[in-house]
């Protein structure tokens, strides 16, 4: 009859808790894994499956029932949340770029219910976000994220300091990419629409009696869709640049 020692049982429980904390922190914030459109049971199933797969990599001699064990679990959760937050910023930059394009083509008022949250968001913002989400899945980004978590247990096993002050500062500094990336995504369409508005300004000076509010709105929307269609080719490149910066920072946070 096989007997299980208390130390082995504590190690097994600890490995499951460390892996679950790191995976749960990532899945709570990261895009695709943490989206509200995914059913809770499915998200819970993904977390449990990844926990059982990665638990052998999180073995340590720390007792999970002590203060050190609780502190280790909190640190693992913060590390997973930081990795998911960095990737989420790259997605939100594209979403903000879509919002800027919508405002430029007079569609800032066109909003719909956001399935990821409790409020509403511009239609073009959701369109851009859906497009880059499909790109992320097509490029196997979700598999790279799981591989990053697995490598992080080798580089930073439980019990070691996971996020230093410099790491937190790097995460905050990466937030500047949110605005720079949004401008890069929206710049081609915004530039085209700016030229359209300049043309309307010249027409209003040449023909002051013309009602530009009645004529300009449909023209702006129509030309805005043309500019949106022509600028679609630049979105994957801008998203790839944002994603590369995010992966670099995530590898640094994971000890790579």
C-alpha positions in Angstrom: 0.0 0.0 0.0 1.4 3.4 -1.0 1.7 6.0 1.7 2.0 9.7 1.1 4.3 11.6 3.4 3.1 14.9 4.9 6.0 16.8 3.2 5.1 15.3 -0.2 1.5 16.3 0.3 2.5 19.9 1.3 4.7 20.1 -1.8 1.9 18.9 -4.1 -0.5 21.4 -2.6 2.0 24.2 -2.8 2.8 23.4 -6.5 -0.9 23.6 -7.4 -1.4 26.8 -5.5 1.7 28.6 -7.0 0.7 27.5 -10.5 -2.9 28.4 -10.0 -2.0 31.9 -8.6 0.3 32.7 -11.6 -2.1 31.3 -14.2 -5.1 32.9 -12.5 -3.5 36.3 -12.4 -2.7 36.1 -16.1 -6.1 34.7 -17.2 -8.0 37.4 -15.1 -6.5 40.3 -17.1 -5.0 39.0 -20.4 -6.9 39.4 -23.6 -8.8 36.4 -24.9 -8.3 34.5 -21.6 -9.9 37.2 -19.5 -12.6 38.6 -21.8 -16.0 38.7 -20.3 -17.5 37.1 -23.4 -15.9 33.8 -22.4 -18.2 31.9 -20.1 -17.0 31.7 -16.5 -17.1 27.9 -16.5 -14.9 27.9 -19.5 -12.4 30.3 -18.0 -12.3 28.3 -14.8 -11.7 25.2 -16.9 -8.8 26.8 -18.7 -7.3 27.9 -15.4 -7.6 24.5 -13.9 -6.2 22.7 -17.0 -3.2 25.0 -17.2 -2.7 24.7 -13.4 -2.5 20.9 -13.6 -0.2 21.1 -16.6 2.2 23.7 -15.1 2.1 22.5 -11.5 5.1 20.1 -11.9 7.2 23.2 -12.8 6.2 25.1 -9.7 7.6 22.6 -7.1 9.2 24.2 -4.0 9.8 23.4 -0.4 7.9 26.4 0.9 5.0 25.4 3.3 1.8 26.8 1.8 0.2 27.1 5.2 2.8 29.6 6.5 3.2 33.4 6.1 5.9 32.8 3.5 3.5 30.5 1.6 0.8 33.2 1.5 3.3 35.9 0.5 4.6 33.5 -2.3 1.0 33.0 -3.6 0.4 36.7 -3.7 3.6 37.4 -5.5 2.8 34.7 -8.1 -0.6 36.2 -8.7 0.9 39.7 -9.2 3.4 38.3 -11.6 0.7 36.7 -13.8 -1.4 39.8 -13.6 1.5 42.0 -14.7 2.1 39.8 -17.7 -1.5 39.9 -18.7 -1.7 43.6 -18.1 1.2 44.4 -20.5 -0.5 42.3 -23.3 -3.8 44.0 -22.6 -2.2 47.4 -23.1 -1.2 46.4 -26.6 -4.8 45.5 -27.4 -6.2 48.6 -25.8 -3.9 50.8 -27.9 -5.5 49.4 -31.1 -9.0 49.9 -29.6 -8.1 53.5 -28.8 -6.9 54.0 -32.3 -10.2 52.8 -33.7 -12.0 55.3 -31.4 -9.8 58.1 -32.8 -10.7 57.1 -36.4 -14.4 57.0 -35.5 -14.2 60.5 -34.1 -12.4 61.8 -37.2 -15.1 60.4 -39.5 -18.0 61.8 -37.4 -18.9 58.4 -36.0 -17.9 59.1 -32.4 -21.6 58.9 -31.4 -22.0 55.4 -33.0 -21.7 53.2 -29.9 -22.9 49.7 -29.1 -22.9 47.5 -26.0 -19.5 46.3 -25.2 -19.6 42.5 -24.5 -16.4 42.7 -22.6 -17.7 45.1 -20.0 -20.9 46.6 -18.6 -20.9 49.8 -20.6 -20.7 50.7 -24.3 -17.9 51.6 -26.7 -17.6 53.0 -30.2 -18.3 50.6 -33.0 -15.0 51.1 -34.8 -13.2 50.6 -31.5 -14.8 47.1 -31.2 -14.1 46.4 -34.9 -10.4 47.1 -34.6 -10.2 45.1 -31.3 -12.0 42.1 -32.9 -9.6 42.3 -35.9 -6.4 42.2 -33.8 -7.9 39.5 -31.6 -8.3 37.3 -34.6 -4.7 38.2 -35.7 -3.5 37.3 -32.2 -5.1 33.9 -32.4 -4.0 33.3 -36.0 -0.4 34.0 -35.0 -0.7 31.5 -32.1 -0.3 34.3 -29.6 -2.3 32.3 -27.0 0.2 29.4 -27.3 3.2 31.8 -26.9 1.6 33.2 -23.8 1.2 29.7 -22.3 4.8 28.9 -23.3 5.9 32.1 -21.6 4.2 31.1 -18.4 6.0 27.7 -18.5 9.4 29.3 -19.1 8.8 31.7 -16.2 8.7 28.8 -13.7 12.2 27.8 -14.8 13.6 31.4 -14.7 11.7 32.6 -11.6 10.5 29.6 -9.5 8.2 30.3 -6.6 10.0 31.7 -3.6 12.1 34.1 -5.5 11.4 37.9 -5.9 9.3 38.1 -9.0 8.7 41.9 -9.7 11.1 44.5 -8.5 10.7 48.2 -8.4 12.3 48.5 -11.9 9.9 45.9 -13.2 6.9 47.9 -11.9 8.3 51.1 -13.4 8.8 49.3 -16.8 5.1 48.2 -16.7 4.0 51.8 -16.0 6.3 53.2 -18.6 5.0 50.7 -21.2 1.6 52.5 -20.8 3.0 55.3 -22.9 2.8 52.8 -25.9 -1.0 53.0 -25.4 -1.1 56.5 -26.9 1.8 56.1 -29.3 0.3 52.9 -30.7 -3.1 54.4 -30.9 -1.8 57.3 -33.0 0.1 54.9 -35.2 -3.0 52.8 -35.9 -5.2 55.8 -36.6 -2.7 58.1 -38.3 -3.3 57.0 -42.0 -7.1 57.4 -41.8 -6.9 60.5 -39.6 -4.5 62.2 -42.1 -6.8 61.5 -45.0 -9.8 62.8 -43.1 -7.9 65.9 -42.1 -7.3 66.7 -45.7 -11.1 66.3 -46.3 -11.8 68.7 -43.5 -9.3 71.2 -44.9 -11.1 71.0 -48.2 -14.4 71.7 -46.5 -12.9 74.7 -44.8 -11.8 76.1 -48.2 -15.2 75.5 -49.7 -16.9 77.3 -46.7 -14.7 80.3 -47.4 -15.4 80.2 -51.2 -19.2 79.6 -50.8 -20.4 80.8 -47.4 -24.0 80.3 -48.3 -23.6 76.5 -48.7 -24.9 74.4 -45.8 -21.9 72.3 -45.0 -23.6 70.6 -42.1 -26.1 69.0 -44.4 -23.6 68.3 -47.2 -20.4 67.6 -45.3 -21.6 64.9 -42.9 -22.5 62.3 -45.6 -19.4 63.1 -47.6 -17.2 62.8 -44.5 -18.7 59.5 -43.5 -18.4 58.1 -47.1 -14.8 59.2 -47.5 -14.1 58.0 -44.0 -15.1 54.5 -44.9 -12.9 54.7 -48.0 -9.9 55.9 -45.9 -10.7 53.2 -43.3 -10.6 50.5 -46.0 -7.3 51.8 -47.5 -5.7 52.0 -44.0 -6.5 48.4 -43.1 -3.2 47.3 -44.4 -1.3 49.3 -41.9 -3.1 47.9 -38.8 -1.4 44.5 -38.7 2.1 46.1 -38.9 1.2 48.6 -36.1 -0.2 45.8 -34.0 2.9 43.6 -34.6 5.1 46.4 -33.4 3.1 46.9 -30.3 3.0 43.1 -29.7 6.8 42.8 -30.1 7.3 45.5 -27.5 4.9 43.8 -25.2 6.5 40.4 -25.6 9.9 41.9 -24.9 8.7 43.4 -21.6 6.8 40.2 -20.7 9.9 38.1 -21.2 11.8 40.5 -18.9 9.1 40.2 -16.2 9.2 36.4 -16.6 13.0 36.4 -16.0 13.9 35.7 -19.6 
